[in-house]
């Protein structure tokens, strides 16, 4: 009988865990496998390993600063449809934006039309996938409307996965979102569709981030936090465990949230207090 594998220090390596499959929730479809917390696979360029047959085509809904970041990260990132196991390299082949004209470009990527043209573009490019590329404190509540105007089926969206994100094996990730470098998604956390998770965010165990929410850079959600649909958690904010942030609420950058935030409220400060309605 062969001996168990040993690491560099002579210790017996643990056996690899078996693959597991999550039961899909209403916004989720993620096979779970591998280590308890694992980095996403990384693609470092479009060389011989990633020819046209290997790449997905990706179209961005929005042509502002976020779209430019996604274009800039594209050569080292992956797009996934039905879970991390099917993540592949991709090319950003177009942008749709209501404030631009067809024939314009965003950092060299052509503008293919307005949001209402998404159906036409989807028909012209049946294998292409889309990502919602709009999210800022002054536009965050418009994101569901932009998705509605695009009129695309859920299956036409992919999740944009940047290098250096870590996702627990028991976490579940929806479609159409973006996960930046340094993100940590903890055990049994749920990230619904069209969620933006920016650099160095921690979403701890058993949190739920509902569709269209944005978690800005370096924010921390401690365990069992529920972030409502379309809410915005500002950069560097801290949310104590077992709290809820209501639908379309906005937590200011650097805020320390020690009690529930009602839907539609803007809170700022440490500790966070009501400022105004969103």
C-alpha positions, 0 to 999 in steps of 0.5 A: 500500500502506498504511503500518504503524501507528505509536505516539505516538513515531513507531515502527512498531508490531509486527504482532499475533501470530496466534491459537494453541490449546493442546493440552489436558492432563488438567485444562486447556482454554485457547485461547491468543492475543494478546500474550506477556503480557496483562492480563485484560479488565476489567468495571467494573459491571453497567450497560447493557453487562452485562444478564442475557443477558450474565452468567453465574450463579456459585455458591460452594462455601463461605461463609467469608472467601474467599467474602465476598472473591469476592462483594466483587470480583464486579462487576469480575471475569469468569468463564471456562469454555473459556479467556480468550476466553469470559470474561464478567461474572457474578452470584454467585447462591448459596452452599453451605456445610455450616455454614449453613442454607438461607435464611441469607445471606453478604453478601446472597447467599443460602445455597442448601443444603449441599455435598451439595445441589450436584447439586439446585442444578445441576439447578435452575440448568443454566446456573450455574457453580461455584467452590470458595471454601474455602482456608486453612492449617487447611482446605486439605487438605479441598478435594478432599473438598469437591469430591467431596461436591459431586459436580459434573462438571468442566464445571460449574466456571468460573474466577474471574478478577479484574481486574489478573491477567496471564497469558502467552499460552503458559500454561494455566489449569484450571477452578474456580480463582481468580486475584486482582489482581496475579497474574503467570503466566509462559510455559508455566506450568500451573495445574490445576483448583481452584487458588487464586492470591492477590494479587500472586503470581508463578508464573514460566515452566514452573512447574506448580501441581497441582490443589487447591493454594493459592498465598497472597499475594505468594508467588513461584515461580521457574522450573520449580517443581512444586507438588504436589496440594493443597499450600499455599504461604504468604504471601510465601514464596519457592521457588527454581527447579527445586524441587518441593513435595510433595502436601499439603505446607505452606510457612509464610509468608515461608519461603525454600525452597532444597530440595525439600519432601517430601509432607505436610511443614510447613516454615518459616523462612529457609532453610525447615526441617522443622517437623512433618507436615501 
